[in-house]
Amino acid sequence: MSDKPVVEAVVFDLGGVLLEVGFESVFECWAADAGGAVASIRERFHFDAAYEQHERGEINASQYFAALRQSLNLSLTEEQFRRGWNQCVRGEIPGVAEVVGEFGARLPIYVFSNTNAAHYTDWGPRYQHLMQPFRRLFMSHEMGMRKPEARAFEFIASEIGVDLPNILFFDDTAENIKGARAVGMQAVHVRNIEDLRSALAGLGPP
């Protein structure tokens, strides 16, 4: 008999778990507008301190794009940066809406995403149908904290009223999985939708 704590709530990452995301189309858009090479932009782009500040809501999109203008050495307008930036979300992962619905029929479900106001304003209205079953969306830029910070996971547990060991967390990034497990969460590293289906089956009958 398993001594694993009973799962009382499930928290899903967004990008890579529910939605397909990628930066190649972002770089291509910026390169087209700047008349430069995609490879050069790809090489210069980093998930740096400004990127993390943007995701915590510590700086706004205008400030982040100004930082990008320097780090990427691109003479783009704010609107051009924004247009490329919002190419990041490519679409809903096939079949994930059905799986989310099945989880939601069994347990309270939530989203926790490292994101920013510019992205959220763009993808939020487009994927309302996918977000509908979730009881609450926890967005890093609204929380002022991001994965894999312990305080972020602790905040969510407090807000939903479930102890950390009784939360099942899905994410596609190993660093975030490590952070979740460090505070006591049950966590599954998602590589494809079958990882979600396997976890669902492991919860037993509804």
Residue pairs with C-beta under 8 A, 6 or more apart in sequence:
4 186
5 163
5 165
5 166
5 186
6 166
7 107
7 166
7 167
7 168
7 186
7 203
8 107
8 108
8 162
8 163
8 166
8 167
9 107
9 108
9 109
9 110
9 160
9 162
9 166
9 167
9 168
10 103
10 107
10 108
10 109
10 110
10 167
10 168
10 169
10 170
11 109
11 110
11 111
11 112
11 138
11 156
11 167
11 168
11 169
11 170
11 185
12 18
12 100
12 109
12 110
12 111
12 112
12 134
12 170
13 111
13 112
13 113
13 147
13 169
13 170
13 171
13 172
13 173
13 176
13 190
14 111
14 112
14 113
14 115
15 21
15 88
15 89
15 113
15 115
15 172
16 171
16 172
16 173
16 190
17 93
17 96
17 170
17 171
17 172
17 190
17 196
18 92
18 93
18 96
18 100
18 111
18 130
19 89
19 90
19 91
19 92
19 93
19 123
19 127
19 130
20 89
20 90
20 91
20 92
20 93
21 88
21 89
21 90
22 88
22 90
23 42
23 45
23 88
24 38
24 42
25 87
25 88
25 90
26 84
26 85
26 87
26 88
27 38
27 41
27 42
27 45
27 84
28 38
28 87
29 83
29 84
29 87
30 36
30 41
30 72
30 74
30 76
30 80
30 81
30 84
31 37
31 38
31 40
31 41
33 76
33 80
33 83
33 84
34 41
34 74
34 75
34 76
34 80
36 74
41 72
41 74
44 71
44 72
44 73
45 68
45 71
45 72
46 71
48 71
50 59
50 63
50 64
50 67
50 68
50 71
51 64
52 146
53 59
53 64
54 60
54 61
54 63
54 64
54 116
54 141
55 114
55 115
55 116
55 140
55 141
55 146
56 140
56 141
56 143
56 144
56 145
56 146
57 116
57 117
57 140
57 141
57 142
57 143
57 144
58 144
59 67
60 117
61 78
61 82
61 85
61 116
61 117
61 118
62 78
64 116
65 76
65 78
65 81
65 82
65 85
68 74
68 81
69 75
69 76
69 81
74 81
76 84
82 118
85 118
85 119
86 118
86 119
86 122
86 123
88 119
89 119
89 122
89 123
89 126
92 127
92 130
93 193
94 193
95 193
96 130
96 193
96 196
97 129
97 130
99 193
99 196
99 197
99 200
100 109
100 130
100 133
100 134
101 133
102 200
102 206
103 109
103 196
103 200
104 133
104 134
105 206
106 200
106 203
106 206
107 203
108 135
108 160
108 162
109 133
109 134
109 135
110 134
110 135
110 136
110 137
110 138
110 156
110 160
111 131
111 134
111 136
111 137
111 138
112 138
112 147
112 152
112 156
112 169
113 137
113 138
113 139
113 140
114 140
114 146
114 147
115 139
115 140
115 141
116 140
116 141
117 141
120 139
120 141
124 131
131 137
135 160
136 159
136 160
138 155
138 156
138 159
140 146
140 147
140 152
143 152
143 155
145 151
145 152
145 155
146 152
147 153
147 171
147 173
147 175
147 176
147 179
147 180
148 175
148 176
148 178
148 179
148 180
148 182
149 179
150 179
150 182
150 183
153 164
153 169
153 179
153 180
153 183
153 185
154 164
154 183
156 167
157 163
157 164
157 167
160 167
163 184
164 183
164 184
164 185
165 184
165 185
165 186
167 185
167 186
168 185
168 186
168 187
168 188
168 199
169 177
169 180
169 185
169 186
169 187
169 188
170 187
170 188
170 190
170 195
170 196
170 199
171 177
171 180
171 187
171 188
171 189
171 190
172 189
172 190
172 191
174 189
177 187
177 188
177 189
180 187
181 187
188 195
188 196
188 199
189 195
190 196
